[in-house]
Amino acid sequence: MTIETKFDSNYRKVLVAARRARQIQSGSHALVPTQSTKACRIAQEEVEAGKIAYVKADVPVVKPPIEGPAIPILLS
């Protein structure tokens, strides 16, 4: 596992910010000074400031084996 501070996609950036926003809504304090009171905006500012990191597991993606024909045939 590695701790990442750079995001490899916008999708991951949104997921990390959303999780942080939930933490803020649950009572966590902001890591950056902000004028906003909205958890989502505070989380975005923290991500942009580089205060939020995430753990990326080094697990390779493996396709599950498909037994039988590749395309299932449905008979009605």
PDB file of N, CA, C and O in Angstrom:
ATOM      1  N   MET A   1       0.844  -1.176   0.000  1.00  0.00           N
ATOM      2  CA  MET A   1       0.000   0.000   0.000  1.00  0.00           C
ATOM      3  C   MET A   1       0.890   1.240   0.000  1.00  0.00           C
ATOM      4  O   MET A   1       1.954   1.269   0.619  1.00  0.00           O
ATOM      5  N   THR A   2       0.429   2.246  -0.702  1.00  0.00           N
ATOM      6  CA  THR A   2       1.157   3.503  -0.745  1.00  0.00           C
ATOM      7  C   THR A   2       0.214   4.644  -0.392  1.00  0.00           C
ATOM      8  O   THR A   2      -0.986   4.581  -0.661  1.00  0.00           O
ATOM      9  N   ILE A   3       0.769   5.678   0.210  1.00  0.00           N
ATOM     10  CA  ILE A   3      -0.011   6.862   0.522  1.00  0.00           C
ATOM     11  C   ILE A   3       0.181   7.849  -0.614  1.00  0.00           C
ATOM     12  O   ILE A   3       1.304   8.253  -0.917  1.00  0.00           O
ATOM     13  N   GLU A   4      -0.916   8.232  -1.239  1.00  0.00           N
ATOM     14  CA  GLU A   4      -0.884   9.107  -2.412  1.00  0.00           C
ATOM     15  C   GLU A   4      -1.391  10.497  -2.048  1.00  0.00           C
ATOM     16  O   GLU A   4      -2.349  10.635  -1.288  1.00  0.00           O
ATOM     17  N   THR A   5      -0.748  11.526  -2.590  1.00  0.00           N
ATOM     18  CA  THR A   5      -1.251  12.886  -2.439  1.00  0.00           C
ATOM     19  C   THR A   5      -1.673  13.464  -3.780  1.00  0.00           C
ATOM     20  O   THR A   5      -2.442  14.425  -3.827  1.00  0.00           O
ATOM     21  N   LYS A   6      -1.179  12.888  -4.872  1.00  0.00           N
ATOM     22  CA  LYS A   6      -1.598  13.301  -6.218  1.00  0.00           C
ATOM     23  C   LYS A   6      -2.700  12.362  -6.671  1.00  0.00           C
ATOM     24  O   LYS A   6      -2.693  11.179  -6.329  1.00  0.00           O
ATOM     25  N   PHE A   7      -3.635  12.877  -7.428  1.00  0.00           N
ATOM     26  CA  PHE A   7      -4.768  12.081  -7.881  1.00  0.00           C
ATOM     27  C   PHE A   7      -4.556  11.641  -9.313  1.00  0.00           C
ATOM     28  O   PHE A   7      -4.156  12.434 -10.165  1.00  0.00           O
ATOM     29  N   ASP A   8      -4.829  10.355  -9.577  1.00  0.00           N
ATOM     30  CA  ASP A   8      -4.642   9.819 -10.912  1.00  0.00           C
ATOM     31  C   ASP A   8      -5.846  10.054 -11.804  1.00  0.00           C
ATOM     32  O   ASP A   8      -5.766   9.852 -13.015  1.00  0.00           O
ATOM     33  N   SER A   9      -6.976  10.484 -11.214  1.00  0.00           N
ATOM     34  CA  SER A   9      -8.152  10.794 -12.023  1.00  0.00           C
ATOM     35  C   SER A   9      -9.060  11.747 -11.251  1.00  0.00           C
ATOM     36  O   SER A   9      -8.987  11.841 -10.026  1.00  0.00           O
ATOM     37  N   ASN A  10      -9.898  12.435 -11.975  1.00  0.00           N
ATOM     38  CA  ASN A  10     -10.861  13.330 -11.326  1.00  0.00           C
ATOM     39  C   ASN A  10     -11.873  12.539 -10.514  1.00  0.00           C
ATOM     40  O   ASN A  10     -12.376  13.027  -9.501  1.00  0.00           O
ATOM     41  N   TYR A  11     -12.173  11.335 -10.946  1.00  0.00           N
ATOM     42  CA  TYR A  11     -13.120  10.481 -10.233  1.00  0.00           C
ATOM     43  C   TYR A  11     -12.612  10.188  -8.823  1.00  0.00           C
ATOM     44  O   TYR A  11     -13.360  10.299  -7.852  1.00  0.00           O
ATOM     45  N   ARG A  12     -11.335   9.814  -8.717  1.00  0.00           N
ATOM     46  CA  ARG A  12     -10.761   9.527  -7.400  1.00  0.00           C
ATOM     47  C   ARG A  12     -10.738  10.786  -6.536  1.00  0.00           C
ATOM     48  O   ARG A  12     -10.975  10.720  -5.330  1.00  0.00           O
ATOM     49  N   LYS A  13     -10.455  11.921  -7.150  1.00  0.00           N
ATOM     50  CA  LYS A  13     -10.429  13.194  -6.413  1.00  0.00           C
ATOM     51  C   LYS A  13     -11.800  13.493  -5.815  1.00  0.00           C
ATOM     52  O   LYS A  13     -11.893  13.931  -4.669  1.00  0.00           O
ATOM     53  N   VAL A  14     -12.849  13.263  -6.570  1.00  0.00           N
ATOM     54  CA  VAL A  14     -14.211  13.483  -6.091  1.00  0.00           C
ATOM     55  C   VAL A  14     -14.553  12.509  -4.969  1.00  0.00           C
ATOM     56  O   VAL A  14     -15.168  12.903  -3.978  1.00  0.00           O
ATOM     57  N   LEU A  15     -14.162  11.242  -5.111  1.00  0.00           N
ATOM     58  CA  LEU A  15     -14.434  10.249  -4.069  1.00  0.00           C
ATOM     59  C   LEU A  15     -13.757  10.613  -2.755  1.00  0.00           C
ATOM     60  O   LEU A  15     -14.363  10.506  -1.688  1.00  0.00           O
ATOM     61  N   VAL A  16     -12.500  11.045  -2.832  1.00  0.00           N
ATOM     62  CA  VAL A  16     -11.759  11.416  -1.629  1.00  0.00           C
ATOM     63  C   VAL A  16     -12.388  12.653  -0.985  1.00  0.00           C
ATOM     64  O   VAL A  16     -12.534  12.706   0.236  1.00  0.00           O
ATOM     65  N   ALA A  17     -12.757  13.641  -1.790  1.00  0.00           N
ATOM     66  CA  ALA A  17     -13.389  14.849  -1.251  1.00  0.00           C
ATOM     67  C   ALA A  17     -14.744  14.530  -0.628  1.00  0.00           C
ATOM     68  O   ALA A  17     -15.099  15.107   0.400  1.00  0.00           O
ATOM     69  N   ALA A  18     -15.501  13.625  -1.229  1.00  0.00           N
ATOM     70  CA  ALA A  18     -16.811  13.255  -0.685  1.00  0.00           C
ATOM     71  C   ALA A  18     -16.661  12.556   0.661  1.00  0.00           C
ATOM     72  O   ALA A  18     -17.426  12.814   1.590  1.00  0.00           O
ATOM     73  N   ARG A  19     -15.680  11.678   0.762  1.00  0.00           N
ATOM     74  CA  ARG A  19     -15.455  10.988   2.042  1.00  0.00           C
ATOM     75  C   ARG A  19     -15.028  11.988   3.114  1.00  0.00           C
ATOM     76  O   ARG A  19     -15.468  11.905   4.260  1.00  0.00           O
ATOM     77  N   ARG A  20     -14.171  12.932   2.735  1.00  0.00           N
ATOM     78  CA  ARG A  20     -13.731  13.954   3.694  1.00  0.00           C
ATOM     79  C   ARG A  20     -14.902  14.844   4.108  1.00  0.00           C
ATOM     80  O   ARG A  20     -14.999  15.228   5.273  1.00  0.00           O
ATOM     81  N   ALA A  21     -15.790  15.175   3.174  1.00  0.00           N
ATOM     82  CA  ALA A  21     -16.969  15.986   3.490  1.00  0.00           C
ATOM     83  C   ALA A  21     -17.844  15.272   4.511  1.00  0.00           C
ATOM     84  O   ALA A  21     -18.392  15.915   5.407  1.00  0.00           O
ATOM     85  N   ARG A  22     -17.984  13.954   4.391  1.00  0.00           N
ATOM     86  CA  ARG A  22     -18.759  13.186   5.374  1.00  0.00           C
ATOM     87  C   ARG A  22     -18.103  13.246   6.753  1.00  0.00           C
ATOM     88  O   ARG A  22     -18.792  13.316   7.771  1.00  0.00           O
ATOM     89  N   GLN A  23     -16.772  13.219   6.780  1.00  0.00           N
ATOM     90  CA  GLN A  23     -16.068  13.336   8.053  1.00  0.00           C
ATOM     91  C   GLN A  23     -16.308  14.700   8.688  1.00  0.00           C
ATOM     92  O   GLN A  23     -16.502  14.799   9.900  1.00  0.00           O
ATOM     93  N   ILE A  24     -16.296  15.737   7.880  1.00  0.00           N
ATOM     94  CA  ILE A  24     -16.533  17.099   8.378  1.00  0.00           C
ATOM     95  C   ILE A  24     -17.956  17.222   8.908  1.00  0.00           C
ATOM     96  O   ILE A  24     -18.179  17.834   9.952  1.00  0.00           O
ATOM     97  N   GLN A  25     -18.916  16.645   8.197  1.00  0.00           N
ATOM     98  CA  GLN A  25     -20.303  16.669   8.665  1.00  0.00           C
ATOM     99  C   GLN A  25     -20.471  15.924   9.981  1.00  0.00           C
ATOM    100  O   GLN A  25     -21.364  16.239  10.768  1.00  0.00           O
ATOM    101  N   SER A  26     -19.617  14.940  10.220  1.00  0.00           N
ATOM    102  CA  SER A  26     -19.696  14.151  11.448  1.00  0.00           C
ATOM    103  C   SER A  26     -18.962  14.816  12.616  1.00  0.00           C
ATOM    104  O   SER A  26     -18.953  14.282  13.725  1.00  0.00           O
ATOM    105  N   GLY A  27     -18.353  15.966  12.374  1.00  0.00           N
ATOM    106  CA  GLY A  27     -17.743  16.694  13.482  1.00  0.00           C
ATOM    107  C   GLY A  27     -16.260  16.959  13.373  1.00  0.00           C
ATOM    108  O   GLY A  27     -15.702  17.601  14.263  1.00  0.00           O
ATOM    109  N   SER A  28     -15.589  16.499  12.326  1.00  0.00           N
ATOM    110  CA  SER A  28     -14.160  16.777  12.171  1.00  0.00           C
ATOM    111  C   SER A  28     -13.949  18.258  11.903  1.00  0.00           C
ATOM    112  O   SER A  28     -14.805  18.928  11.326  1.00  0.00           O
ATOM    113  N   HIS A  29     -12.803  18.755  12.330  1.00  0.00           N
ATOM    114  CA  HIS A  29     -12.471  20.159  12.121  1.00  0.00           C
ATOM    115  C   HIS A  29     -11.770  20.342  10.780  1.00  0.00           C
ATOM    116  O   HIS A  29     -11.094  19.433  10.300  1.00  0.00           O
ATOM    117  N   ALA A  30     -11.931  21.512  10.177  1.00  0.00           N
ATOM    118  CA  ALA A  30     -11.308  21.814   8.893  1.00  0.00           C
ATOM    119  C   ALA A  30      -9.791  21.893   9.056  1.00  0.00           C
ATOM    120  O   ALA A  30      -9.296  22.360  10.082  1.00  0.00           O
ATOM    121  N   LEU A  31      -9.066  21.443   8.055  1.00  0.00           N
ATOM    122  CA  LEU A  31      -7.609  21.460   8.070  1.00  0.00           C
ATOM    123  C   LEU A  31      -7.039  22.731   7.451  1.00  0.00           C
ATOM    124  O   LEU A  31      -5.837  22.979   7.543  1.00  0.00           O
ATOM    125  N   VAL A  32      -7.885  23.529   6.827  1.00  0.00           N
ATOM    126  CA  VAL A  32      -7.458  24.787   6.222  1.00  0.00           C
ATOM    127  C   VAL A  32      -8.382  25.900   6.703  1.00  0.00           C
ATOM    128  O   VAL A  32      -9.557  25.652   6.975  1.00  0.00           O
ATOM    129  N   PRO A  33      -7.871  27.113   6.810  1.00  0.00           N
ATOM    130  CA  PRO A  33      -8.766  28.220   7.150  1.00  0.00           C
ATOM    131  C   PRO A  33      -9.704  28.506   5.985  1.00  0.00           C
ATOM    132  O   PRO A  33      -9.273  28.577   4.834  1.00  0.00           O
ATOM    133  N   THR A  34     -10.973  28.668   6.288  1.00  0.00           N
ATOM    134  CA  THR A  34     -11.959  28.852   5.225  1.00  0.00           C
ATOM    135  C   THR A  34     -13.088  29.750   5.708  1.00  0.00           C
ATOM    136  O   THR A  34     -13.353  29.849   6.906  1.00  0.00           O
ATOM    137  N   GLN A  35     -13.744  30.397   4.764  1.00  0.00           N
ATOM    138  CA  GLN A  35     -14.908  31.223   5.065  1.00  0.00           C
ATOM    139  C   GLN A  35     -16.197  30.434   4.882  1.00  0.00           C
ATOM    140  O   GLN A  35     -17.259  30.871   5.325  1.00  0.00           O
ATOM    141  N   SER A  36     -16.113  29.279   4.236  1.00  0.00           N
ATOM    142  CA  SER A  36     -17.288  28.489   3.917  1.00  0.00           C
ATOM    143  C   SER A  36     -17.755  27.695   5.128  1.00  0.00           C
ATOM    144  O   SER A  36     -16.960  27.324   5.992  1.00  0.00           O
ATOM    145  N   THR A  37     -19.053  27.443   5.174  1.00  0.00           N
ATOM    146  CA  THR A  37     -19.624  26.597   6.225  1.00  0.00           C
ATOM    147  C   THR A  37     -20.110  25.269   5.651  1.00  0.00           C
ATOM    148  O   THR A  37     -20.560  24.395   6.391  1.00  0.00           O
ATOM    149  N   LYS A  38     -20.017  25.124   4.340  1.00  0.00           N
ATOM    150  CA  LYS A  38     -20.474  23.899   3.684  1.00  0.00           C
ATOM    151  C   LYS A  38     -19.367  22.854   3.675  1.00  0.00           C
ATOM    152  O   LYS A  38     -18.234  23.132   3.282  1.00  0.00           O
ATOM    153  N   ALA A  39     -19.715  21.647   4.114  1.00  0.00           N
ATOM    154  CA  ALA A  39     -18.732  20.575   4.242  1.00  0.00           C
ATOM    155  C   ALA A  39     -18.098  20.220   2.905  1.00  0.00           C
ATOM    156  O   ALA A  39     -16.898  19.952   2.842  1.00  0.00           O
ATOM    157  N   CYS A  40     -18.883  20.214   1.842  1.00  0.00           N
ATOM    158  CA  CYS A  40     -18.373  19.848   0.521  1.00  0.00           C
ATOM    159  C   CYS A  40     -17.313  20.850   0.051  1.00  0.00           C
ATOM    160  O   CYS A  40     -16.272  20.456  -0.475  1.00  0.00           O
ATOM    161  N   ARG A  41     -17.577  22.119   0.238  1.00  0.00           N
ATOM    162  CA  ARG A  41     -16.634  23.153  -0.194  1.00  0.00           C
ATOM    163  C   ARG A  41     -15.366  23.125   0.650  1.00  0.00           C
ATOM    164  O   ARG A  41     -14.268  23.310   0.124  1.00  0.00           O
ATOM    165  N   ILE A  42     -15.506  22.894   1.954  1.00  0.00           N
ATOM    166  CA  ILE A  42     -14.336  22.800   2.828  1.00  0.00           C
ATOM    167  C   ILE A  42     -13.464  21.629   2.391  1.00  0.00           C
ATOM    168  O   ILE A  42     -12.241  21.757   2.325  1.00  0.00           O
ATOM    169  N   ALA A  43     -14.085  20.488   2.094  1.00  0.00           N
ATOM    170  CA  ALA A  43     -13.342  19.310   1.646  1.00  0.00           C
ATOM    171  C   ALA A  43     -12.619  19.594   0.329  1.00  0.00           C
ATOM    172  O   ALA A  43     -11.474  19.176   0.152  1.00  0.00           O
ATOM    173  N   GLN A  44     -13.266  20.291  -0.585  1.00  0.00           N
ATOM    174  CA  GLN A  44     -12.622  20.634  -1.852  1.00  0.00           C
ATOM    175  C   GLN A  44     -11.402  21.524  -1.617  1.00  0.00           C
ATOM    176  O   GLN A  44     -10.364  21.338  -2.252  1.00  0.00           O
ATOM    177  N   GLU A  45     -11.525  22.483  -0.713  1.00  0.00           N
ATOM    178  CA  GLU A  45     -10.404  23.370  -0.416  1.00  0.00           C
ATOM    179  C   GLU A  45      -9.247  22.606   0.225  1.00  0.00           C
ATOM    180  O   GLU A  45      -8.082  22.902  -0.045  1.00  0.00           O
ATOM    181  N   GLU A  46      -9.562  21.627   1.070  1.00  0.00           N
ATOM    182  CA  GLU A  46      -8.525  20.816   1.685  1.00  0.00           C
ATOM    183  C   GLU A  46      -7.798  19.972   0.647  1.00  0.00           C
ATOM    184  O   GLU A  46      -6.575  19.839   0.703  1.00  0.00           O
ATOM    185  N   VAL A  47      -8.532  19.406  -0.290  1.00  0.00           N
ATOM    186  CA  VAL A  47      -7.924  18.609  -1.358  1.00  0.00           C
ATOM    187  C   VAL A  47      -7.026  19.491  -2.223  1.00  0.00           C
ATOM    188  O   VAL A  47      -5.909  19.100  -2.560  1.00  0.00           O
ATOM    189  N   GLU A  48      -7.516  20.686  -2.586  1.00  0.00           N
ATOM    190  CA  GLU A  48      -6.733  21.599  -3.416  1.00  0.00           C
ATOM    191  C   GLU A  48      -5.465  22.061  -2.706  1.00  0.00           C
ATOM    192  O   GLU A  48      -4.451  22.318  -3.354  1.00  0.00           O
ATOM    193  N   ALA A  49      -5.516  22.172  -1.363  1.00  0.00           N
ATOM    194  CA  ALA A  49      -4.355  22.604  -0.593  1.00  0.00           C
ATOM    195  C   ALA A  49      -3.359  21.471  -0.362  1.00  0.00           C
ATOM    196  O   ALA A  49      -2.268  21.703   0.158  1.00  0.00           O
ATOM    197  N   GLY A  50      -3.727  20.243  -0.746  1.00  0.00           N
ATOM    198  CA  GLY A  50      -2.835  19.110  -0.571  1.00  0.00           C
ATOM    199  C   GLY A  50      -2.819  18.565   0.851  1.00  0.00           C
ATOM    200  O   GLY A  50      -1.871  17.882   1.239  1.00  0.00           O
ATOM    201  N   LYS A  51      -3.842  18.852   1.622  1.00  0.00           N
ATOM    202  CA  LYS A  51      -3.923  18.398   3.016  1.00  0.00           C
ATOM    203  C   LYS A  51      -4.516  17.009   3.156  1.00  0.00           C
ATOM    204  O   LYS A  51      -4.429  16.408   4.227  1.00  0.00           O
ATOM    205  N   ILE A  52      -5.117  16.484   2.092  1.00  0.00           N
ATOM    206  CA  ILE A  52      -5.777  15.187   2.149  1.00  0.00           C
ATOM    207  C   ILE A  52      -4.992  14.183   1.307  1.00  0.00           C
ATOM    208  O   ILE A  52      -4.654  14.448   0.153  1.00  0.00           O
ATOM    209  N   ALA A  53      -4.713  13.043   1.900  1.00  0.00           N
ATOM    210  CA  ALA A  53      -4.044  11.952   1.193  1.00  0.00           C
ATOM    211  C   ALA A  53      -4.954  10.729   1.254  1.00  0.00           C
ATOM    212  O   ALA A  53      -5.910  10.695   2.030  1.00  0.00           O
ATOM    213  N   TYR A  54      -4.656   9.738   0.442  1.00  0.00           N
ATOM    214  CA  TYR A  54      -5.439   8.511   0.459  1.00  0.00           C
ATOM    215  C   TYR A  54      -4.492   7.324   0.305  1.00  0.00           C
ATOM    216  O   TYR A  54      -3.372   7.461  -0.185  1.00  0.00           O
ATOM    217  N   VAL A  55      -4.960   6.176   0.728  1.00  0.00           N
ATOM    218  CA  VAL A  55      -4.159   4.956   0.649  1.00  0.00           C
ATOM    219  C   VAL A  55      -4.596   4.179  -0.580  1.00  0.00           C
ATOM    220  O   VAL A  55      -5.781   3.922  -0.788  1.00  0.00           O
ATOM    221  N   LYS A  56      -3.617   3.814  -1.385  1.00  0.00           N
ATOM    222  CA  LYS A  56      -3.897   3.059  -2.602  1.00  0.00           C
ATOM    223  C   LYS A  56      -3.265   1.678  -2.447  1.00  0.00           C
ATOM    224  O   LYS A  56      -2.047   1.549  -2.318  1.00  0.00           O
ATOM    225  N   ALA A  57      -4.106   0.659  -2.461  1.00  0.00           N
ATOM    226  CA  ALA A  57      -3.620  -0.712  -2.336  1.00  0.00           C
ATOM    227  C   ALA A  57      -2.979  -1.152  -3.643  1.00  0.00           C
ATOM    228  O   ALA A  57      -3.494  -0.861  -4.722  1.00  0.00           O
ATOM    229  N   ASP A  58      -1.871  -1.844  -3.547  1.00  0.00           N
ATOM    230  CA  ASP A  58      -1.170  -2.328  -4.735  1.00  0.00           C
ATOM    231  C   ASP A  58      -1.691  -3.711  -5.119  1.00  0.00           C
ATOM    232  O   ASP A  58      -0.948  -4.693  -5.131  1.00  0.00           O
ATOM    233  N   VAL A  59      -2.975  -3.763  -5.429  1.00  0.00           N
ATOM    234  CA  VAL A  59      -3.618  -5.014  -5.808  1.00  0.00           C
ATOM    235  C   VAL A  59      -3.910  -4.952  -7.304  1.00  0.00           C
ATOM    236  O   VAL A  59      -4.625  -4.056  -7.753  1.00  0.00           O
ATOM    237  N   PRO A  60      -3.374  -5.881  -8.076  1.00  0.00           N
ATOM    238  CA  PRO A  60      -3.644  -5.844  -9.519  1.00  0.00           C
ATOM    239  C   PRO A  60      -5.095  -6.184  -9.821  1.00  0.00           C
ATOM    240  O   PRO A  60      -5.732  -6.949  -9.097  1.00  0.00           O
ATOM    241  N   VAL A  61      -5.601  -5.615 -10.885  1.00  0.00           N
ATOM    242  CA  VAL A  61      -6.960  -5.890 -11.323  1.00  0.00           C
ATOM    243  C   VAL A  61      -6.960  -7.212 -12.077  1.00  0.00           C
ATOM    244  O   VAL A  61      -6.198  -7.402 -13.025  1.00  0.00           O
ATOM    245  N   VAL A  62      -7.817  -8.116 -11.646  1.00  0.00           N
ATOM    246  CA  VAL A  62      -7.881  -9.439 -12.255  1.00  0.00           C
ATOM    247  C   VAL A  62      -9.300  -9.682 -12.742  1.00  0.00           C
ATOM    248  O   VAL A  62     -10.260  -9.529 -11.987  1.00  0.00           O
ATOM    249  N   LYS A  63      -9.428 -10.061 -14.009  1.00  0.00           N
ATOM    250  CA  LYS A  63     -10.747 -10.376 -14.544  1.00  0.00           C
ATOM    251  C   LYS A  63     -11.170 -11.739 -14.025  1.00  0.00           C
ATOM    252  O   LYS A  63     -10.364 -12.670 -14.012  1.00  0.00           O
ATOM    253  N   PRO A  64     -12.411 -11.873 -13.599  1.00  0.00           N
ATOM    254  CA  PRO A  64     -12.860 -13.191 -13.138  1.00  0.00           C
ATOM    255  C   PRO A  64     -12.962 -14.154 -14.321  1.00  0.00           C
ATOM    256  O   PRO A  64     -13.323 -13.750 -15.427  1.00  0.00           O
ATOM    257  N   PRO A  65     -12.645 -15.420 -14.084  1.00  0.00           N
ATOM    258  CA  PRO A  65     -12.750 -16.389 -15.182  1.00  0.00           C
ATOM    259  C   PRO A  65     -14.217 -16.626 -15.547  1.00  0.00           C
ATOM    260  O   PRO A  65     -15.093 -16.671 -14.684  1.00  0.00           O
ATOM    261  N   ILE A  66     -14.451 -16.772 -16.832  1.00  0.00           N
ATOM    262  CA  ILE A  66     -15.805 -17.029 -17.334  1.00  0.00           C
ATOM    263  C   ILE A  66     -15.855 -18.466 -17.801  1.00  0.00           C
ATOM    264  O   ILE A  66     -15.095 -18.884 -18.675  1.00  0.00           O
ATOM    265  N   GLU A  67     -16.759 -19.209 -17.204  1.00  0.00           N
ATOM    266  CA  GLU A  67     -16.906 -20.605 -17.605  1.00  0.00           C
ATOM    267  C   GLU A  67     -18.023 -20.704 -18.637  1.00  0.00           C
ATOM    268  O   GLU A  67     -19.030 -20.003 -18.542  1.00  0.00           O
ATOM    269  N   GLY A  68     -17.843 -21.551 -19.591  1.00  0.00           N
ATOM    270  CA  GLY A  68     -18.864 -21.734 -20.613  1.00  0.00           C
ATOM    271  C   GLY A  68     -18.723 -20.703 -21.729  1.00  0.00           C
ATOM    272  O   GLY A  68     -17.658 -20.109 -21.893  1.00  0.00           O
ATOM    273  N   PRO A  69     -19.782 -20.488 -22.490  1.00  0.00           N
ATOM    274  CA  PRO A  69     -19.719 -19.541 -23.597  1.00  0.00           C
ATOM    275  C   PRO A  69     -19.512 -18.114 -23.088  1.00  0.00           C
ATOM    276  O   PRO A  69     -19.967 -17.754 -22.002  1.00  0.00           O
ATOM    277  N   ALA A  70     -18.826 -17.321 -23.885  1.00  0.00           N
ATOM    278  CA  ALA A  70     -18.533 -15.965 -23.488  1.00  0.00           C
ATOM    279  C   ALA A  70     -19.779 -15.094 -23.401  1.00  0.00           C
ATOM    280  O   ALA A  70     -19.865 -14.203 -22.556  1.00  0.00           O
ATOM    281  N   ILE A  71     -20.745 -15.355 -24.282  1.00  0.00           N
ATOM    282  CA  ILE A  71     -21.985 -14.586 -24.284  1.00  0.00           C
ATOM    283  C   ILE A  71     -23.118 -15.518 -23.911  1.00  0.00           C
ATOM    284  O   ILE A  71     -23.394 -16.476 -24.634  1.00  0.00           O
ATOM    285  N   PRO A  72     -23.787 -15.253 -22.783  1.00  0.00           N
ATOM    286  CA  PRO A  72     -24.883 -16.150 -22.418  1.00  0.00           C
ATOM    287  C   PRO A  72     -26.042 -16.022 -23.391  1.00  0.00           C
ATOM    288  O   PRO A  72     -26.376 -14.922 -23.831  1.00  0.00           O
ATOM    289  N   ILE A  73     -26.641 -17.129 -23.718  1.00  0.00           N
ATOM    290  CA  ILE A  73     -27.770 -17.144 -24.640  1.00  0.00           C
ATOM    291  C   ILE A  73     -29.041 -17.355 -23.821  1.00  0.00           C
ATOM    292  O   ILE A  73     -29.176 -18.351 -23.111  1.00  0.00           O
ATOM    293  N   LEU A  74     -29.951 -16.422 -23.926  1.00  0.00           N
ATOM    294  CA  LEU A  74     -31.197 -16.517 -23.198  1.00  0.00           C
ATOM    295  C   LEU A  74     -32.279 -17.057 -24.111  1.00  0.00           C
ATOM    296  O   LEU A  74     -32.545 -16.493 -25.173  1.00  0.00           O
ATOM    297  N   LEU A  75     -32.890 -18.131 -23.707  1.00  0.00           N
ATOM    298  CA  LEU A  75     -33.971 -18.716 -24.487  1.00  0.00           C
ATOM    299  C   LEU A  75     -35.296 -18.384 -23.824  1.00  0.00           C
ATOM    300  O   LEU A  75     -35.453 -18.521 -22.611  1.00  0.00           O
ATOM    301  N   SER A  76     -36.230 -17.953 -24.626  1.00  0.00           N
ATOM    302  CA  SER A  76     -37.529 -17.638 -24.049  1.00  0.00           C
ATOM    303  C   SER A  76     -38.602 -18.520 -24.590  1.00  0.00           C
ATOM    304  O   SER A  76     -39.764 -18.386 -24.206  1.00  0.00           O
TER     305      SER A  76
END
